Amino acid sequence: MARRKKHKTRAIVAGYVEKVSARIFDRYQKEITDMIRGHQGLYALYKKDKLYYVGLARNLKNRIRHHLKDRHQGKWTHFSLYVIKKAGHIKELESLLLRIAYPAGNTQKGKLRSAKNLLPILKRQVKQKIRQEIIDIFEDIYGHKGKKKKIKIKHKGDRPLQGYFPEGKVIYANYKGKEYKAWVSKNGRIQFNNNFYDSLSTAGTAIIDKGAVDGWYFWKYKDKNGNFKPIAELRE
């Protein structure tokens, strides 16, 4: 059997020099700039071992000479240079470094223009997780002590369970030796694993490996005596 060739990822960084003294640039500017002629990259200025400034090195010679005389003069002692193969990624890499390190010499924070802020999604998922944890912890008294916080959900289509549990109810399923729990709201909407379903069967298919399931027998509820009963019995 022929071995499958491993896919090699293309390197972004083609070369680098790190923590070079600023004094070497006064004497060997040509040697340094000739070394990366025709290439672009990122450079970093350091005050001894502390990162001070990050910038683009489209013209390294002019940039470094400029920083030896501008507002950064005397504020850095060493510099590093990273030659980047893919010029299209340079600006995004600079922005990423600015957001991570936020050097004192940079006045602006890097902008990730085409990236999506995932914090709102994370907050929403955490809220759903907390809500489910509350249901799991207080399942035996949920709906009996205090008022359940209302969840605003738009009604879509028919919900067979609507009206069966006016105060909401925890329901259970057992599949391959593992117990699962879901919450049925008073409007018949089923919340399971941070997702919402309109029927017991669709909620059940989220658990089983494949195929269909009769949700009325797959899911069970606890009666007043704490016994598990198929939800189908409520229709009898």
C-alpha positions in Angstrom: 0.0 0.0 0.0 1.5 3.3 -1.0 2.0 5.8 1.8 0.0 8.9 1.6 2.1 12.0 1.2 1.9 14.5 4.0 0.7 17.9 2.9 3.3 20.5 3.6 2.0 23.9 4.6 3.7 26.9 3.0 5.8 29.0 5.3 4.8 32.6 5.6 8.1 33.8 7.1 11.0 33.6 4.6 13.8 34.9 6.9 14.5 36.9 10.0 17.0 38.7 12.2 16.2 39.3 15.9 17.4 41.7 18.6 20.0 43.5 16.4 21.5 46.6 18.0 20.3 49.9 16.7 24.0 51.0 16.4 24.6 48.5 13.6 22.2 50.3 11.4 24.4 53.4 11.4 27.3 51.5 10.0 25.8 48.8 7.9 22.6 50.1 6.5 23.3 49.0 3.0 24.2 45.4 4.0 21.0 45.1 6.0 18.7 46.6 3.4 20.3 44.7 0.5 19.6 41.5 2.4 15.9 41.9 2.0 15.8 44.0 -1.2 12.6 43.3 -3.1 10.8 41.8 -0.1 8.4 43.1 2.5 8.0 42.3 6.1 7.4 43.3 9.7 9.8 44.9 12.1 9.8 45.3 15.8 11.7 47.9 18.0 12.7 47.0 21.5 13.9 48.9 24.6 16.4 46.3 25.7 14.2 43.2 26.1 10.8 45.0 26.1 8.8 45.3 22.9 8.3 49.0 22.1 6.9 49.3 18.5 5.7 47.2 15.6 5.5 48.3 12.0 5.5 47.4 8.3 8.9 47.1 6.6 8.0 47.9 3.0 11.1 50.1 3.0 13.2 49.0 5.9 16.0 51.5 5.3 13.8 54.6 5.3 11.7 53.3 8.2 14.6 52.6 10.5 16.4 55.8 9.7 13.2 57.7 10.3 12.8 56.1 13.7 16.3 57.1 14.7 15.2 60.7 14.4 11.5 60.9 14.9 9.5 60.8 18.2 10.8 57.3 18.8 14.4 58.5 19.0 16.2 57.2 22.0 13.3 55.0 23.0 14.5 51.8 21.4 17.9 50.0 21.5 17.3 46.9 19.3 15.2 45.8 16.4 14.0 42.6 14.8 13.0 42.0 11.2 10.8 39.3 9.7 10.6 38.9 5.9 7.1 37.8 4.8 6.6 35.7 1.6 2.9 36.5 1.2 2.6 40.2 1.0 -1.1 40.1 1.2 -1.0 38.9 4.8 1.4 41.6 6.1 -1.1 44.2 7.1 -3.3 41.6 8.9 -0.2 40.2 10.7 0.8 43.6 11.8 -2.8 44.2 13.2 -2.7 40.9 15.0 0.6 41.7 16.7 -0.7 45.1 17.7 -3.8 43.6 19.3 -1.8 40.9 21.1 1.2 42.9 22.3 -0.2 46.5 22.1 3.3 48.1 22.3 3.7 51.4 24.1 5.1 53.1 21.0 2.1 52.4 18.7 -0.7 54.9 19.0 -3.3 52.7 17.2 -4.7 49.3 17.9 -4.7 46.9 15.0 -7.9 46.5 13.1 -9.1 43.2 11.8 -11.4 44.5 9.0 -12.7 41.2 7.6 -12.8 39.3 10.9 -16.0 38.7 12.9 -16.1 39.4 16.6 -17.3 36.1 18.1 -17.9 37.5 21.6 -21.6 38.0 21.2 -22.0 34.4 20.0 -19.9 33.2 23.0 -22.1 35.3 25.4 -25.3 33.8 23.9 -24.0 30.2 24.2 -22.8 30.8 27.8 -26.3 32.2 28.7 -27.9 29.1 27.2 -25.5 26.8 29.1 -26.2 28.6 32.4 -30.0 28.3 31.8 -29.6 24.6 31.2 -27.5 24.1 34.3 -30.1 25.9 36.4 -32.7 23.5 35.0 -30.5 20.5 35.8 -29.8 21.6 39.3 -33.3 22.6 40.3 -35.2 20.1 38.2 -37.3 18.7 41.1 -38.6 22.1 42.2 -38.4 24.0 39.0 -41.7 25.7 38.4 -42.8 25.2 42.0 -40.6 27.7 43.8 -40.4 31.1 42.3 -41.2 32.2 38.8 -39.4 30.8 35.8 -37.7 33.4 33.8 -39.5 33.8 30.5 -37.6 33.0 27.3 -38.8 35.0 24.3 -39.1 32.6 21.4 -41.0 33.2 18.2 -43.6 30.5 17.4 -43.0 28.6 14.2 -45.2 25.9 13.0 -47.2 23.4 15.1 -45.9 22.2 18.4 -47.5 18.9 19.5 -46.5 19.4 23.2 -48.1 22.9 23.5 -50.5 22.8 26.4 -49.1 19.6 28.0 -46.8 21.2 30.5 -48.3 24.7 31.4 -45.4 25.4 33.8 -42.7 23.8 31.8 -41.1 20.3 32.4 -37.8 18.5 32.4 -38.0 15.4 30.1 -35.5 12.5 29.9 -34.2 10.1 27.3 -31.9 7.1 27.7 -29.7 6.1 24.7 -26.9 3.6 24.7 -26.7 3.7 28.5 -26.5 7.5 28.7 -29.1 9.8 30.1 -30.1 13.0 28.3 -32.3 15.9 29.6 -34.3 18.5 27.8 -36.6 21.3 28.9 -40.2 21.7 27.5 -41.4 25.3 27.8 -45.1 26.1 28.4 -45.4 27.0 24.7 -44.3 23.4 23.7 -40.9 24.4 22.5 -38.2 21.9 23.4 -34.7 23.1 24.4 -31.9 20.5 24.2 -28.2 21.0 24.1 -28.5 24.8 23.5 -30.8 24.2 20.5 -34.6 24.5 20.2 -37.0 22.0 18.6 -40.7 22.0 17.8 -41.3 18.3 18.2 -40.1 15.4 20.3 -39.0 13.4 17.3 -36.7 16.1 15.9 -35.2 16.6 19.4 -34.6 12.8 19.6 -32.8 12.7 16.3 -30.3 15.1 17.7 -29.2 12.2 20.1 -29.4 9.0 18.0 -26.6 8.2 15.6 -28.9 7.8 12.5 -32.4 7.0 11.5 -35.8 8.2 12.8 -37.2 8.0 16.3 -40.7 8.1 17.8 -40.2 11.0 20.2 -43.4 10.3 22.2 -41.9 7.0 23.4 -38.2 8.0 23.2 -38.7 10.9 25.7 -40.0 10.4 29.3 -41.2 12.6 32.1 -41.4 12.1 35.9 -44.8 11.7 37.4 -45.8 12.9 40.9 -44.3 9.8 42.4 -41.0 10.3 40.6 -41.5 7.5 38.2 -40.4 7.8 34.5 -43.4 7.6 32.1 -43.4 7.8 28.3 -44.8 11.1 27.2 -47.1 9.1 24.9 -49.2 8.2 27.9 -50.3 11.8 28.2 -52.2 11.4 24.9 -54.2 8.4 26.1 
